[in-house]
Amino acid sequence: MRGGRLHCGLALALAPWITCQPAVAQRSFARPPYAGAYEPQGIDERGLWMEMDEDERLLQASPFVLPDPGLHDFVRGVLCRTVGEDRCRGVRVYVVKDSSFNASMAPNGVMFVHTGLLARLHSEAELATVLGHEFGHFEKRHTLAAFRSRRTTGDALAWVALLGAVTRRPTGAVMTALVAGHFRFERSEEVEADLLGVQFVRASGYPLRASAVWQRVIAEEDALRAERGLRKIRRETPSMMDTHPTERQRLGYFSRLEAEVADAGDEGVDGYRQATDRVLPVLFESLIKGNDFAGADYVLRSRGDALGWSGELLYLRAELYRQRGHPRDLVTAQDLFGQSIARADAPPESWRGLGLIAMRQGAAAEGRAALAEYLRRAPHAPDAAAVKMVMEN
């Protein structure tokens, strides 16, 4: 019943977007009216802003923030095109080193974009759908509303527990209903942010490409579960404790919206490739070093198939296999390193990878030659001394 009610809520919320309209009307969408610069209102919101301001001050000196002004400017440019220059003016964007598929926006206008998100996207249009969603949370003050909902629910639970103790009556059903109501509220906020994000994207000139993002999220999860011997998840409706619609729900309603509006236009694939190619090692570093081999391999293959295989991307996939280190992985890694060095844009580390595999396989002369080439191409590499020691053994 809970899932049924959510489906009804989604249908009502989506109704204005999926009614049959002729294709010529597809550019009629506009951003909601902008109320101008906003200042926090009330004790609760001022308190949240103060906390976020202090967090931002600490974040500015954090090693987890990617020190790449060009990438920050690119992400901010996509955001500004999506939500409009007036809304964008007060937003501060930080790209942070985190392998998860995530972005978020604080109540005081700070936007966090994870490197794991950028690794998984393939175009400016896809990035716009995520940034528009996060800005939708900010515009609707969802963080404050969720904070108040949690506090109200917590207070109600305390009172119900006390009354139950005094009257000696069971309160489990009431408490469950209170908790379920809070999580339904959070899911409704997510849907509202999704729909406002759609409106931002439609007004930006980018085509709507949200469904492709959720297709890949599902495929990555399927790959991870298959590697671990688990069944694929096919949940169409959320559980009581879920704070978001399911991935399949989002895939479904975004697909319907995209089919209805039949968007065409430049997705910004080339711009996205150029902006992110420079920082591929940083985008994929935590994914490769994580404990989710199948997921990382899926993300690397997905990008290569969509945006083309560069020498750097081939090196990163080879390194993923080399670091896992099964005998069959070393064969795959050796082949991928070879494909990388055959390209003009191969990073020096591809020769290092080939050399280390050769040394491990007992081909000492071949390994030393490859490592020597690595040092010739990267004489000031931070691991140069360690590589020389390997060559001497």
Secondary structure, DSSP 8 states (H G I E B T S, - for coil): -HHHHHHHHHHHHHHHHHS---GGGTT---------S----HHHHHHHHHHHHHHHHHHTT-TTB---HHHHHHHHHHHHHHH-HHHHTT-EEEEE---SS-EEE-TTSEEEEEHHHHHH--SHHHHHHHHHHHHHHHHTTHHHHHHHHHHHHHHHHHHHHHHHHHHT---HHHHHHHHHHHHHHHHHHHHHHHHHHHHHHHHHT----HHHHHHHHHHHHHHHHHHTT------SS--TT-SS--HHHHHHHHHHHHHHH---S---HHHHHHHHHTTHHHHHHHHHHSS-HHHHHHHHHHHHHHH---HHHHHHHHHHHHHH--HHHHHHHHHHHHHHHTSTT--THHHHHHHHHHHHTT-HHHHHHHHHHHHHH-TT-TTHHHHHHHHH-
